[in-house]
Amino acid sequence: MWLVLLLSLTPLAGLAAHSFHGEVLSPNFPQGYPNEVERTWNISVPEGFGIELRFTHIDIEPSEGCTYDYVKVTSEDNELGLFCGQRQQTKKGSEFQETLYSPFNKMTITFKSDFSNEVRYTGFAAYYVAKDVDECEEMSDYTCQHYCNNFIGGYECSCRPGYTLGKDQKSCEASCSGDVFTDLSGVITSPEYPKPYPRNAQCSYEIQLDEGFQVILTFVEKFDVEKDSMSNCIDTLKVKAGGKEFGPFCGNKVPAKIETGSNMVKIIFHTDNIGDNQGWKIQYSKTAKSCPREVTANSRMEPQQERYEFKDTVHVTCLEGYEIVEFDVREFVSKCQRDGTWSSSYQCTLVDCGDPLEVDNSKATFLTEEDVTTYQAKVKYSCKEQFYQMKALGDGTYTCSANGEWKNDKDGSNPPECIPVCGKPSVPFEDIQRIIGGSPAKLGNFPWQVYIVGNEKGGGALISDQWVLTAAHVVDSQAQPHMYAGLTNRNKLDDNSVAHLIKERTFLHADWANGQKDFNNDIALVKLKHKVQMGQNVSPVCLPGKESKYTLQKNRLGHISGWGRTLKRDEAVVLMKAKVPVVALDDCKASLIGRGEVTDSSFTDNMVCAGSEGIDSCQGDSGGPLVFQDPFKAGHYFVGGIVSWGLECGSLGVYTKVSNYLDWIEKVMKGGEDSKALYRAI
């Protein structure tokens, strides 16, 4: 009998032409059949021959009574077999899992799958022949490597799943390329594992997962890939992922777990034409790509975890003293991205408070590194000694705080204030018990003295570096008086050492009646446009305190100063000073009432009387200060009265009592809507 080797026939549904043999494969075999498929094959051989059907492979979803998926064989309305599940060889040494025989020359094969399979099943492979002589048993010289299929006049070789027939039509070559694994986990083995893998195999497997995941490869069970005596790889296993290559691997040592860092992995396995090694088995799994455990330096993250993976979201807060400069905030939200980087990764930088606030008449000295103004830097303010003192609760030390402000432990973010030292002459004057007619003052005796020139000549006193206290009648008719400080000789107003004071606004007491009836409330404040620089010859006088020791009792000695008249009744060229005692108001009334237009109503509790024979306000100027020794600070003076009115020289003088106007002075200097009813401004 002639022996003819034929290629396998891919069956078609419907009635086939007479043939002595053929192969029937389930749809997509061996890749796995689809859902909801029903196929029928009608087999027909020449008359006079029976049909033997040999199943070489059965892998169909198992079910009770094969109600889900099945392959059914019938002949002449007789059911020869109904199969599902995975079948084993029917007998030891047999290549076939099921063999059916029909004495008739027609046979029908029906395959059906239901709507859903959770697991991939490869289906079935069967070969039919017209039953005659079995060449495969009688002619051993033509044995096939895998399966031998006899037919009338010849035979045909076929291969197990995963192999293709070689060019010699006898040998089987591994068909192990093109498989793509997309499940999130799975198992990949060398062909035939754990049996020896085939020779001359060129295998390639791909794992493709969604972006944001990385593939983890774990070698399990045995590892046996051929190597030579020098441990050089003869057969090779390599892994490629994300531009990196792992391997080649060979020998008997199980490789370590591989974190590929990529969602796309290629496994390449090459074998030569000799050898008998068992191969390998890999379990692959996924893990989301991890992001660094720190989004940015100098920050903390919530929640805190050992590992951050794709889609994890964290709340990032800069450490105290750090901020995100671009947005002036300390916190933000960040997400772990597909590529293993954090979104919104901003930089936490040290808070910078900027240059320390400028404080007039002070100096800021860095206690930490010079000119470094970032978090925890420290500066200390100090006022210009002798003429200024610090007004602050703390010691003047400020620290750059976490919120970007310079702060003091007690004063907070309010900067210190260097205020003039008040009431302290740079050249103390002699405190002689009695000076008849007064005497010239030295420069520095009365550094608060102000000379006012305009429609009226008068005096005033600096009570701060921007305010002059004077009598209302001196300035109520002067829109822009000329004022000078730091002098004793009024003929030298243009000297460089003399301070020229420029008015910004004058505030007259709201109840001042312009002296038409009396001199009650004869008080005014002049705010200067610019602050006056304090020094040896210019500084303010203190205001009285509210304690009882500041009360102007009878016979308390005070000092007046000004460019008033001398004993010769001439206006003084140089500043004159004199000491006068306080006189009881009743005594003052008794002395002055009835003289001129002075009546009892000329006197109020807002006045104080002072003077003695030959010494009174003639030695001063209207609006000038009457000062007294401060009861609590040695060498300091406070203004107790303002020269207001009197009769002829040598008689008693009447002064505005400053202590009655402390609240008024404070509110006017502070300003605001509440103070507007207290004054008349010009």
Secondary structure, 3 states (H helix, E strand, C coil): CCCECCCCCCCCCEECCCCCEEEEECCCCCCCCCCCCEEEEEEECCCCCCEEEEEEEEEECCCHHHCCCEEEEEECCEEEEEECEECCCCCCCCCCCEEEEECCCEEEEEEECCCCCCCCCCEEEEEEEECCCCHHHHCHHHCCCCEEEEECCEEEEECCCCEEECCCCCCEEECCEEEEECCCCEEEECCCCCCCCCCCCEEEEEEECCCCEEEEEEECCCCEECECCCCCECCEEEEEECCEEEEEECECCCCCCEECCCCEEEEEEECCCCCCCCECEEEEEEEECEECCCCCCCEEEECCCCCEECCCEEEEEECCCEEECCCCECEEEEEECCCCCECCCCCEEECECCCCCCCCCEEEEECCCCCCCECCCEEEEEECCCCEEEECCCCCEEEECCCCCEEECCCECCCCEEEECCCCCCCCCCCCCCCCCCEECCCCCCCCEEEEECCCCEEEEECCCCEEEECHHHHCCCCCCEEEECCCECCCCCCCCCEEECEEEEEEECCCCCCCCCCCCCCEEEEECCCCCCCCCCCCCECCCCCHHHCCCCCCEEEEEECCECCCCCECCECEEEEEEEECHHHHHHHHCCCCCCCHHHCCCCEEEECECCECHHHCCCCCEEEEECCCCCCCEEEEEEEEEECCCCCCEEEEEHHHHHHHHHHHHHCCHHHHHHEEEC
